[in-house]
Amino acid sequence: MGVVGAITEYSRNGLIFDVTDRGDPADPAVVLLHGFPEDRQSWDPISERLVAGGLRTLAPDQRGYSPRARPAEPYPQAYAIPELVDDVVALLDAAGVERAHLVGHDWGGGLAWAMAGSHPDRVATLTALSTPHPAAVRRAAMTTPWQLAHSSYMLFFQLPWLPEQALGRGLERMLLGSGIPRAEAERYAGRMREPGALTGALGWYRALRQASGALHRCRVPTTFVWGRHDAYLGRQAAEATGAMVLADYRFVEVDEGHWLPERQPELCADEIAARVTWSV
């Protein structure tokens, strides 16, 4: 696959995704996948550090978040994990990247695990921020009262229309209470007030009903960075994640909460760069 110049967008099945592409297209590529209710700008401080270190970064606004990538039908099948994975593959193809170093936070972390498991030929390394392997989270939710209680919001987000009503009024307050810095909380909440944005973002949760089958073990070199004060993803899932990785694995526990890209960009960039350098 030949080198492609910098891109600002890419398309798949009629959807158009906005992308921030930084660095030399000939440098090793790092794909940065955001979570809820973030966007590609959440990666800016990390991307700047990675580019300064000789890497190319590709940060897309994902399905449901990019204004021109909000499918209406079929729904919620349009947000099922295989569709999200294929969006990442399409990004790699559009950018001329054969194999990328994959990074994900929150929902983006879950997608990164799925991508690494199903397309190891396209993933050089994985760095997951905050998000344990999905199979470890699922197991913890079935066996640990703490994880079950702290995952209950995901069930609420699957309801029709009611989450839009609640979050439309209270998302900024919820984000501030969860530890996101004020500037980011205001920006994320403001963007979610755009027509269709919140419903698109919630599509990821509503498509959980479409999930089926066993999740792949990860066979690419992996770093997992987890904050011990994470209010959503607990220790049992975090510590069980290593058993789901059949390659070189590094577990980094930090004195932080869930929002690692916003609160610890230097630490995140250092761990991503270390994983990339170790594997080159």
Protein Blocks (a to p, Z undefined) as FASTA:
>chain_A
ZZddddfbdceehiacddddedjfkbccdddddddfddfklmmmmmmmmmmnopacdddd
dehkamklccfbdcfklmgmklmmmmmmmmmmmnopabdcdddehjlmmmmmmmmmmmmm
lpmbdcdehiacfklmmmmmmmmmklmmmmmmmmmmmpghklmmmmmmmmmmmmmmnopa
fklmmmmmmmmmpghklmmmmmmmmmmmmggcjddddfbdcdddddfkbckbcfklmmmm
mmmpccddddddddddfklmlmmmmlmmmmmmmmmmmmZZ
